[in-house]
Amino acid sequence: MAISTDESNPRICVVLGGRNFIGKSLVLQLLKSKNWIIRIADSDPSLNLDLKEQDSLLSHAISSSQASYFQVDVRDKSQIKRAIEGSEVLFHIDPTNSLSENTYHQYMITVQGTKNVISVCRESKVKRLIYNSSADVVFDGKHDICNGDESLPYPSKSANIFSDFKAQAESLILFANTSNGLLTCALRPSSPFGPGDTHLIPFIVNSAKSGLAKLILGNGTNMCDFTYVDNIAHAHVCAEEALRSGVTSVAGRAFFITNLEPMKYWDFASLILEGLGYQSFRAVIRLPARLVQVIPVIVNYFPQTMIHILSRTRTFNSSQAQNHIGYTPVVSLKEGATLTVQSFSQLAEGSPRGKSKAEKLLGSGRAGRVLLWRDERESFTYFLTLALLSNWFFLPERTFISSAAKILLAVTVVLYGLGRLPSPMFRLTVRMINPSHFQVPEATIKDLTISLTSAWNWWMRTLRSFARGDDWSTFFQVTVSLYLLKLLLSLSISTVFGLVLVFAFTAFFVYEQYEDEIDRVAEVSFMAIKSTMGLRFNKVSLQFGVDYQIKYIYIGMIILAKPSSYKLCQARMARSVFSL
């Protein structure tokens, strides 16, 4: 359907959710048509333009009052009314994927928020309401959908709670359609992607970084319809045109929106990853979906609903959208993938990164600079000096006090000698040591005091947490730390100092160089241990309660410290059970 242009008589429309990545694309398309005065509504307190938007069509539209911004919480009808009063059209762009783990919050935003929007639209005499739904509203997570059309019913159980809420919101929108009042329709884009995507593309990249992108869940032949964001925005414009033109076959209906180019999910993932430079992450290992569901490490990374989505075919027929609202993709899948890759250059393999975790821990001061070997000569000088000092102080034939006294004597003689030397000596200028070098800045003392206070407060909070018995994670961390300290104290002080010195000058540097690989190994190991130990621990919890948990942990620590006491511990454990 052609987009009409009437610059002399622009109409007012509202894009609710205009700052998510679909909303942004829709706003730009509406601005380019020059048919609209646009009200951008979202939950942020103010409109914060990113660097790419500073000198863009949107910034100029804001300056010329062609566009304006309203903060709207869809749970508050008064805020909705303030934004849409006097407008002709409302585009309701729900988030494509909720990041909140709070089910109640999701419900209030998606379902109750939609109820509020419909109510205010009727009160404010809004003529047309177009809702951005999702193709997943008809997906149950268990069965393939091959070329599915609008005759598919909502499943009795959705793939996830968010899809269920979207289905409820969509049904409310369609039910609100009336022939002589508010006209509504819903669009169901399948797997949206594009610049600004916060779900699909980051998920694919994170899978590559974790090494799990090499895995194909299922047989690897599952097809998916991916929809570029500009095509979704174009579909909204087409739907509004159709409703305004009085096309009766559009009002009160939902339409699937795709790029009309279904492809294998794993081929699409490889296309994105290879575009970002992850050449070695093409999926090559096939795992049956049922097997994956019982592997703890993978289940922790891929929730069950995600496993269903990644292993099932989900393709949809967009012929109804083509026939009734005049929708045709304006950007091909290949072109969309290229534009998406260009917009996510910050996620590319080998792209400049922010501060490493090691640098954040050590800070950007001298300690961080030295231990991370920013200046090799400086770091080597410090390492050599500390090694010589450790040798000096911990020689077996000399006590620590006598070693310190001799060092202080040598320093005193050298400083006194430098102070007595004439400035020019043998045509050389002797630099005098500034007295300020021996002063400790007041700010340093304050920082040290704050650090000591924070450390003390942390220990007090930890002890209080132990007293309540509600922080098992910290308990195990402290227990392991104390056990390692016990091992260190069993060694000679010279050996301990040498180990600490070598560790400090190598561990942080190595970790910074191989941060992703080390984190990946640590995460997988932790998940495996947590899954195994958590299962056993939960069984104990259900059977015997908290008192027995404490005894169980205590006995386990004894076994770790002295494996030979295993049989004795078995007897103690049995007596503990009968004593509860």
C-alpha positions in Angstrom: 0.0 0.0 0.0 1.4 3.4 -1.0 2.0 5.9 1.8 0.2 9.1 1.1 1.8 12.4 1.8 -0.1 15.5 3.0 2.4 17.9 4.3 0.0 20.8 4.5 -2.3 19.1 7.0 -0.2 16.9 9.4 -2.1 14.7 11.8 -1.2 13.9 15.4 -0.1 10.4 16.4 1.4 8.9 19.5 4.1 6.2 19.5 3.8 4.5 22.9 7.1 2.7 23.5 8.8 5.0 21.1 12.2 4.5 22.5 12.6 0.8 22.1 14.2 -0.4 18.9 11.0 -1.0 17.0 9.5 2.3 18.3 12.6 4.3 17.1 12.3 2.9 13.6 8.6 3.7 13.4 9.2 7.3 14.6 11.8 7.8 11.9 9.5 6.4 9.2 6.7 8.7 10.3 9.0 11.7 10.4 10.2 10.9 6.8 6.6 10.9 5.6 6.1 14.4 6.9 2.4 13.5 7.5 2.5 13.6 11.2 3.1 15.6 14.4 4.5 12.8 16.5 4.3 12.4 20.3 6.9 10.0 21.5 5.9 8.3 24.8 8.0 6.1 26.9 8.8 5.3 30.6 12.1 7.3 30.7 11.9 10.6 32.6 13.2 12.5 29.6 14.3 12.0 26.0 18.0 11.2 26.0 19.3 11.1 22.4 22.4 8.9 21.8 25.4 10.1 19.9 24.0 8.9 16.5 20.8 10.9 17.2 22.4 14.2 18.1 22.3 15.6 14.6 19.5 13.5 13.1 16.0 13.8 11.7 14.7 13.2 15.2 16.7 16.0 16.8 15.6 18.4 14.1 12.0 17.4 14.6 12.2 18.0 18.3 13.7 21.4 17.7 10.9 22.3 15.1 8.2 20.9 17.4 7.3 18.2 14.8 8.0 15.7 17.5 7.7 15.9 21.3 8.4 13.6 24.2 6.1 12.5 27.1 7.0 10.3 30.0 4.3 7.7 30.4 3.9 4.8 32.8 1.1 2.7 31.3 0.0 1.8 34.8 -1.1 5.4 35.3 -4.1 6.5 33.2 -3.5 10.2 33.8 -0.1 10.0 32.2 -1.5 8.1 29.2 -4.3 10.7 28.8 -1.9 13.6 28.9 0.1 12.1 26.1 -2.7 11.0 23.7 -5.4 13.6 24.2 -6.2 15.2 20.9 -4.3 12.6 18.8 -5.8 10.6 16.0 -3.8 7.4 16.1 -1.9 5.4 18.7 0.8 3.0 17.9 1.2 0.7 21.0 4.7 -0.7 20.8 5.2 -3.1 23.7 8.7 -4.3 24.5 9.6 -7.3 22.3 11.0 -9.1 25.3 10.8 -8.2 28.9 14.0 -8.1 30.9 12.2 -8.1 34.2 12.0 -11.4 36.2 9.1 -10.0 38.2 6.0 -11.7 36.8 3.7 -9.2 38.5 5.6 -6.3 36.9 5.3 -7.9 33.5 1.6 -8.4 33.9 1.0 -4.9 35.0 3.0 -3.4 32.1 1.7 -5.7 29.3 -1.8 -6.7 30.2 -3.1 -4.1 32.7 -1.2 -1.4 30.8 -3.0 -2.4 27.6 -6.4 -2.2 29.4 -5.5 1.3 30.5 -4.5 2.3 27.0 -7.8 1.0 25.5 -9.8 2.8 28.2 -8.1 6.1 27.7 -8.3 5.8 23.9 -12.1 5.5 24.1 -12.3 8.5 26.5 -10.1 10.6 24.3 -11.9 9.7 21.1 -8.8 8.2 19.5 -9.8 6.8 16.1 -7.2 4.1 15.4 -5.1 1.8 17.7 -2.4 -0.5 16.2 -0.8 -2.9 18.6 2.7 -4.5 18.1 2.2 -8.1 19.2 4.3 -11.1 18.6 4.2 -14.2 16.4 5.0 -16.2 19.5 1.5 -15.7 20.9 0.5 -18.9 18.9 3.6 -20.9 19.8 3.3 -23.5 22.6 7.1 -24.2 22.7 6.6 -27.9 21.9 5.2 -28.2 18.4 6.6 -26.9 15.1 4.8 -24.2 13.2 5.2 -24.5 9.5 3.9 -21.6 7.4 1.3 -20.9 10.1 -1.5 -18.4 9.3 -3.9 -16.3 11.3 -6.3 -19.3 11.7 -4.0 -20.7 14.4 -5.6 -20.4 17.9 -3.9 -19.3 21.0 -2.3 -22.4 22.7 -3.7 -23.6 26.0 -0.2 -23.1 27.4 2.2 -20.6 25.9 5.9 -21.1 25.4 6.6 -18.6 28.2 4.8 -16.3 30.5 5.7 -13.2 28.5 4.1 -14.7 25.3 1.0 -15.5 27.4 0.8 -11.9 28.5 1.2 -10.7 24.9 -1.6 -13.0 23.8 -3.9 -11.5 26.5 -3.0 -8.0 25.5 -3.5 -8.7 21.8 -7.0 -10.3 22.5 -7.9 -7.2 24.5 -6.9 -4.9 21.6 -8.9 -6.9 19.0 -11.9 -7.2 21.2 -11.9 -3.4 21.7 -12.5 -2.8 18.0 -15.9 -1.2 17.2 -17.3 -0.3 13.8 -18.3 3.3 14.7 -15.7 4.2 17.2 -12.2 2.9 17.9 -10.7 0.8 15.1 -8.0 -1.6 16.2 -5.6 -4.2 14.7 -2.6 -6.1 15.8 0.7 -7.0 14.1 2.6 -10.2 14.9 6.3 -9.7 13.8 8.3 -12.9 14.0 11.8 -12.8 15.6 12.4 -9.0 15.3 16.1 -7.9 14.8 18.0 -4.8 13.8 19.9 -1.9 15.1 19.2 -1.4 18.8 17.9 -4.9 19.4 18.4 -5.8 23.0 17.4 -9.5 22.8 18.1 -11.6 19.7 21.5 -10.3 18.6 23.0 -9.9 22.1 21.8 -13.5 22.8 23.6 -14.8 19.7 26.8 -13.0 20.5 26.8 -14.0 24.2 26.3 -17.6 23.1 29.4 -17.3 20.9 31.5 -15.8 23.7 30.5 -18.5 26.1 31.4 -21.2 23.5 27.8 -22.5 23.3 27.3 -21.2 19.8 29.1 -24.3 18.5 26.2 -26.4 19.7 23.2 -27.1 17.5 20.1 -27.9 19.6 18.0 -30.5 17.8 18.6 -31.7 14.3 19.7 -28.2 13.1 17.1 -28.1 10.3 14.5 -26.0 12.1 13.4 -23.0 10.1 12.6 -19.5 11.4 11.2 -16.3 10.0 13.3 -13.3 11.0 11.9 -9.8 10.5 14.0 -6.7 10.1 12.9 -3.8 12.3 12.3 -1.3 9.4 9.9 -3.8 7.9 8.0 -4.0 11.1 7.8 -0.2 11.3 6.6 -0.1 7.6 3.9 -2.7 8.5 2.6 -0.3 11.2 2.4 2.5 8.7 0.6 0.3 6.2 -1.9 -0.9 8.9 -2.7 2.7 9.8 -3.3 3.6 6.2 -5.6 0.6 5.8 -7.7 1.4 8.9 -7.9 5.1 7.9 -9.1 4.0 4.4 -11.9 2.0 5.9 -10.7 -1.4 4.8 -13.2 -3.6 6.8 -11.1 -6.7 6.5 -8.4 -5.1 8.7 -10.2 -3.8 11.8 -10.3 -6.2 14.7 -7.8 -8.6 13.1 -4.2 -9.7 13.7 -1.6 -10.2 10.9 1.7 -12.0 10.8 4.7 -9.9 9.7 7.9 -11.5 8.3 10.6 -10.8 5.9 9.1 -13.5 3.6 12.5 -15.2 3.6 12.5 -18.1 6.1 15.9 -19.6 6.9 17.5 -22.0 9.3 18.0 -20.5 12.7 21.6 -21.7 12.9 22.4 -20.3 9.4 21.1 -16.9 10.6 23.1 -17.1 13.8 26.2 -17.9 11.7 25.5 -15.0 9.3 25.5 -12.6 12.2 28.5 -14.0 14.0 30.6 -14.2 10.9 29.7 -10.6 10.1 30.9 -9.6 13.5 34.2 -11.5 13.0 33.5 -14.6 15.0 34.8 -16.9 12.3 35.5 -19.9 14.5 32.1 -20.0 16.1 30.0 -21.7 13.4 27.8 -24.3 15.0 29.1 -27.8 14.3 28.1 -30.0 17.3 24.6 -31.4 17.2 22.8 -32.3 20.4 19.3 -33.8 20.7 16.9 -31.3 22.4 15.8 -34.0 24.9 19.4 -34.7 25.9 20.2 -31.0 26.3 17.3 -30.6 28.8 19.0 -32.9 31.2 22.5 -31.5 31.0 22.8 -29.1 34.0 25.5 -26.8 32.5 23.5 -26.1 29.3 20.1 -25.9 31.1 21.5 -23.2 33.3 22.5 -21.1 30.2 19.5 -22.1 27.9 16.3 -22.2 29.9 13.8 -24.9 28.8 11.6 -22.4 26.9 14.7 -21.2 25.0 15.6 -24.8 24.2 12.2 -25.3 22.6 12.5 -22.0 20.6 15.9 -22.9 19.3 15.0 -26.4 18.3 11.6 -25.9 16.7 10.5 -24.6 13.3 8.5 -21.4 13.4 7.6 -20.0 10.0 4.5 -17.9 9.3 2.4 -16.9 6.3 2.3 -13.2 5.7 -0.1 -13.3 2.7 -3.0 -11.8 4.7 -0.8 -8.8 5.6 0.2 -8.5 1.9 -3.4 -8.7 0.7 -5.2 -6.6 3.3 -2.8 -3.9 4.5 -0.6 -3.8 1.5 2.5 -4.9 3.3 5.7 -5.8 1.4 9.2 -5.9 3.0 11.2 -2.8 2.2 14.6 -4.3 3.4 15.7 -7.8 2.4 17.0 -10.2 5.0 20.5 -10.1 3.7 20.6 -6.3 3.7 19.0 -6.2 7.1 21.6 -8.5 8.5 24.4 -6.3 7.1 22.9 -3.2 8.6 22.5 -4.9 11.9 26.1 -6.1 12.0 27.3 -2.6 11.2 25.3 -1.2 14.1 26.7 -3.7 16.5 30.4 -3.0 15.8 30.9 -2.7 19.6 30.2 -6.5 19.9 32.6 -7.5 17.1 35.4 -9.9 17.8 38.5 -8.0 18.6 36.7 -4.7 19.0 38.1 -2.3 21.7 36.8 -3.1 25.1 36.2 -1.1 28.2 38.2 -1.6 31.4 39.0 -5.2 32.2 37.8 -6.7 35.4 41.4 -6.8 36.7 41.8 -3.1 36.0 38.5 -2.3 37.7 39.7 -4.3 40.7 43.2 -2.8 41.0 42.2 0.7 39.9 44.0 3.0 37.5 46.7 4.1 40.0 50.2 2.9 40.4 49.3 -0.5 41.8 47.1 -1.3 38.7 49.8 0.1 36.4 52.5 -2.0 37.9 50.7 -5.3 38.4 49.2 -5.2 34.9 52.6 -4.4 33.3 51.5 -1.2 31.6 55.1 -0.1 31.6 57.3 -3.2 31.4 60.4 -1.4 32.7 58.6 0.0 35.7 56.9 -3.3 36.6 60.1 -5.3 36.3 61.9 -2.7 38.5 59.3 -3.1 41.2 59.3 -6.9 40.9 63.1 -7.0 41.2 63.2 -4.6 44.1 60.5 -6.6 46.0 62.3 -9.8 45.3 65.6 -8.4 46.6 63.9 -7.1 49.7 62.2 -10.4 50.4 65.6 -12.1 50.1 67.2 -9.6 52.5 64.5 -9.8 55.1 63.9 -13.5 55.1 67.5 -14.9 55.0 67.7 -17.7 57.6 70.8 -16.3 59.4 69.3 -12.9 60.1 66.2 -11.8 62.1 63.6 -9.6 60.7 64.4 -6.8 63.1 68.1 -6.8 62.4 67.4 -6.8 58.6 65.1 -3.8 59.0 67.7 -2.0 61.1 70.4 -2.4 58.5 68.1 -1.2 55.7 67.2 1.9 57.7 70.8 2.5 58.5 71.8 2.3 54.8 68.9 4.6 53.8 69.9 7.2 56.5 73.5 7.2 55.4 72.6 7.6 51.7 70.1 10.4 52.4 72.6 12.3 54.6 75.3 11.9 52.0 73.1 13.2 49.3 72.2 16.2 51.4 75.9 17.0 52.0 77.0 16.7 48.4 77.6 20.0 46.5 75.1 20.6 43.7 77.6 20.6 40.8 80.1 17.8 41.3 82.5 16.8 38.6 80.5 18.8 36.2 77.4 16.8 37.1 74.3 18.3 38.6 73.3 16.4 41.8 69.5 16.6 42.1 68.4 17.3 45.7 65.5 15.2 47.1 62.5 17.4 47.6 61.2 17.3 51.3 57.7 16.8 49.9 58.7 13.3 48.9 58.7 12.3 52.5 55.2 13.7 53.2 52.0 11.6 53.0 49.2 13.6 51.4 46.1 14.1 53.6 43.9 12.7 50.9 45.9 9.4 51.0 45.4 9.1 54.8 41.6 9.7 54.3 41.4 7.1 51.6 43.3 4.6 53.7 41.0 5.3 56.7 37.9 4.9 54.5 39.2 1.6 53.1 39.9 0.3 56.6 36.5 1.4 57.8 34.8 -0.2 54.8 36.7 -3.5 55.4 35.7 -3.4 59.1 32.0 -2.8 58.3 32.1 -5.6 55.7 33.4 -8.0 58.3 30.7 -6.9 60.8 27.9 -7.3 58.2 29.3 -10.8 57.3 29.4 -11.8 61.0 25.8 -10.6 61.4 24.8 -12.6 58.3 26.5 -15.7 59.8 24.6 -15.2 63.0 21.3 -15.2 61.1 22.3 -18.2 59.0 20.9 -16.7 55.8 23.9 -16.3 53.5 25.4 -19.7 52.5 27.3 -18.3 49.6 29.4 -15.9 51.8 29.8 -18.7 54.4 31.4 -21.0 51.9 33.6 -18.2 50.5 34.9 -17.3 53.9 35.4 -21.0 54.8 37.4 -21.7 51.7 39.4 -18.5 52.3 40.2 -19.5 55.9 41.2 -23.0 54.7 43.6 -21.5 52.1 45.0 -19.2 54.8 45.6 -22.2 57.0 47.6 -23.9 54.2 49.7 -20.7 53.7 50.5 -20.4 57.4 51.8 -24.0 57.4 54.5 -22.8 55.0 57.5 -20.7 55.9 57.0 -17.0 55.7 59.7 -16.6 53.0 57.9 -19.2 50.8 54.5 -17.4 51.4 56.0 -14.0 50.5 57.5 -15.5 47.4 54.3 -17.1 46.3 52.3 -13.9 46.9 54.8 -11.9 45.0 54.8 -14.2 41.9 51.0 -14.5 42.1 50.5 -10.7 42.2 52.8 -10.0 39.2 51.4 -12.8 37.0 47.8 -13.7 38.0 46.3 -10.3 37.2 48.2 -9.9 34.0 47.3 -13.4 32.8 43.6 -12.9 33.8 43.4 -9.7 31.8 44.8 -11.3 28.7 42.5 -14.3 28.8 39.5 -12.9 30.7 36.8 -14.4 28.6 38.3 -17.8 28.5 38.9 -17.9 32.2 35.4 -16.6 33.0 33.9 -19.2 30.7 35.7 -22.1 32.3 34.9 -20.7 35.8 31.2 -20.2 34.9 30.8 -23.7 33.4 32.6 -25.3 36.4 30.5 -23.3 38.9 27.3 -24.3 37.1 28.3 -28.0 37.1 29.2 -27.9 40.8 26.1 -25.9 41.7 23.8 -28.2 39.8 25.3 -31.3 41.3 25.7 -30.1 44.9 22.5 -28.1 44.8 20.5 -31.3 43.9 22.0 -33.2 46.8 21.6 -30.3 49.2 18.0 -29.8 48.2 17.3 -33.4 48.9 18.8 -33.1 52.4 16.8 -29.8 52.9 13.5 -31.4 52.1 14.1 -34.5 54.2 15.7 -33.2 57.4 15.4 -29.4 57.6 17.9 -26.7 58.5 19.4 -28.3 61.6 20.4 -31.3 59.6 21.8 -29.1 56.8 24.2 -27.5 59.3 25.4 -30.9 60.6 25.7 -32.1 57.0 27.9 -29.2 56.0 30.0 -29.5 59.1 30.6 -33.2 58.5 31.4 -32.5 54.9 34.0 -30.0 55.9 35.6 -32.6 58.2 35.7 -35.1 55.3 37.4 -32.5 53.1 40.0 -31.7 55.8 40.6 -35.4 56.6 39.3 -38.0 54.1 40.3 -40.8 56.4 37.6 -39.8 58.8 34.8 -40.7 56.3 33.6 -43.8 58.1 33.5 -41.9 61.5 31.5 -39.2 59.8 29.1 -41.7 58.5 28.4 -42.9 62.0 28.0 -39.4 63.3 25.7 -38.5 60.4 23.5 -41.5 61.2 23.3 -40.5 64.9 22.5 -36.9 63.9 19.5 -38.1 61.8 18.0 -40.1 64.6 18.6 -37.3 67.1 16.6 -34.8 65.1 
